[in-house]
Amino acid sequence: LSLKKLEAQSAVECVISSITKTLKKGEDVVLTGFGTFKVVKRKARKGRNPYTGEDLKVKATKAPKFTAGKALKEAVK
């Protein structure tokens, strides 16, 4: 890889790492004009095994969520 590609790759990995660490703390990450990353809580629920059809319990979890900002939405219209 060229030096510029390595620098770009390093920068992207740094941004992703920072977003991940911030989300682990339970904080939102706002990138103005791009969007917002946040952690949402999903409640426990009943599920069904698609192979056997048996009912099972799905535990409550936390999941990352991304909401696109106005500028990003306008750019892809």
N, C-alpha and C positions, 0 to 999 in steps of 0.2 A: 504494500500500500504506500501511496505517496505521503509525504509529510503533512500536507493539507488534509488528507482524508483521515490520518491518524489523529490530528488535532480536532477535527470535527467529531470523530467518533468519541474521543475523550470528553469533549464538551457535552455531547448528548448523554453519555453515561453519567456524567456529573449531575446534570439536570434531573435525570430519572432517579438517581440515588437520593438527591435532595427532596424530591417530591415524595418518594417512598418513606424516607425518614420522618418527614412532616406528617404524612398520613398515619404512620404508626403511632405518633403522639396524639392523634385524634384531632389534629388541626386541619383546616381547609387550606388549599393552595389556589390562589387566584392569579391567573396570568392575564392581565388586562388586554382586552381585545381578542384573546384566544379562547379562554374558558376557565372553568373552575373544577378542581378535583376535590372530592370530599369522601368521607367514610359514611356509609349508611348502615343502619342496623336492620337486619331482617329477622322477623319474629320466627319462633319455632312453628312448624306446621306439619300437617299430615301429608305423606307422599305415598306413592305406589311404585313398587318394583315393576318395571315394564316387562321383564322376562317371566316372572312368576305370578304377578298380579297381587302379591301380598301387600297389605298396608304396612307402612313403617313411619317412624317419627323422624323428621328432619330437624336437627338442632338449630337454635338461633345462631346467626353468624353476623359478621361484619364484612362489608364488601366495598371496594372502591367504586366511585361513580364519577363520571365526567359529564359536565354540562357545557355545551359549546356557548361561547360568547357571541354577542351581536355581530362583531366584525367577521368572525369566522363563518357565521351563518350567511351573512351577506356575500362573502367571497365565493361560496359554493352554490349560490342561487343560479 
